[in-house]
């Protein structure tokens, strides 16, 4: 990898990010999961050849076409070697090579790198990788590697784990896909909704990995978010997968991403929602979110993505109105009925304090039974502020004791200092 | 933790007893806040309001319109909750907003779970 980055400055890393995944998807689709490593090797090899050749002869006029050409040739000679080997073995062992000899030579080695096949292959690959038989972490790892063209080191950085562990995880996931004989294909209409669910989960986890990641590398985090949005966009661009929850998920990610520039300072430290410079919120992403949210409003099921997108929409509204908080409260009420999570329970209680008042919210908060969660005490601290500052401080100190990261501790300390 | 069924009973028939659309909105909000509060404690299992229509099939194969034994005791909705005992389940029921209407009731039943 390091040679690639040095040889042609920005171009090859950029192409690696956008084209590697396409080549791997097409080749893997052609070879099957059995030979996924070969597909990856050919793709990597193609970029190595590019960096060597372009370094000497300059960048070709159409670099992408050049890459496809080289990949196509490398794949064809791999298939030819495979084919000859098979033919020889078949002759020796079975003494019956008629069926192989009859196959027209040209066709079977042809690799289809047309835009249509690239898109189809990537989409099918997405469903194969997000197969329920492999663990969510492995799905995300494989998605980053194969669908997003991330390097092993980048994946390791994003998860704060070692490269050895990333490699192990990817290896096991590929083994599993082979064992289960997962086909690289789009599920049929009857199963599409069911199979879409883990695909959307992976995309959402990928996005969250970037949005809430422990990594301080801002560029990497933003890339994770953008990749998640790109994968979701691919689903929307295909009629078979352009479903309401897919649109809702993209809306949700657009709304969140609109605050990307405002929620982190130069050092990669988190700036709380209330303290963000709202002029840094991205209006294009907000209106894009609105577009996909309105497109998601078809059919008769409300997914958790619809509800979360609704909440995210209201969070893009700067004014602290009663209407805003009433809507947020109702959306959390519904979300919790579909899927409980401690953070949704806490956020619902916060919304309740904004609509009904702090005292009511404190009564409700005390029922939540989340006394191992630092956000719980941070919320109580917030609710007691101005009602009983002594109690507020107690809760905030408890929150600091339970907080897991320095960033969280600092944010809570700021609140104590203000009391 | 046991599971309980909360059956909400009220008059959904008598015309005069029915809320206006505006009142209905207020009631729905109260209902959602109540269920949301239970769900926020991770104690909501499922359940919902029911539509007014219904059929009753009786033992002699007679089918009648309306599921209503006694008008005052029609089932308007049900939810299932997790609770450690009857006391906690009854506590949830007490907060149910339909109880603000006179004559309405919430029946609390423990669900037998096969072990």
Interface residues (C-beta under 8 A of the other chain):
Chain A: X329 X330 X332 X333 X334 X336 X337 X340 X344 X345 X348 X349 X352 X364 X367 X368 X369
Chain B: X29 X32 X33 X35 X36 X37 X39 X40 X41 X42 X44
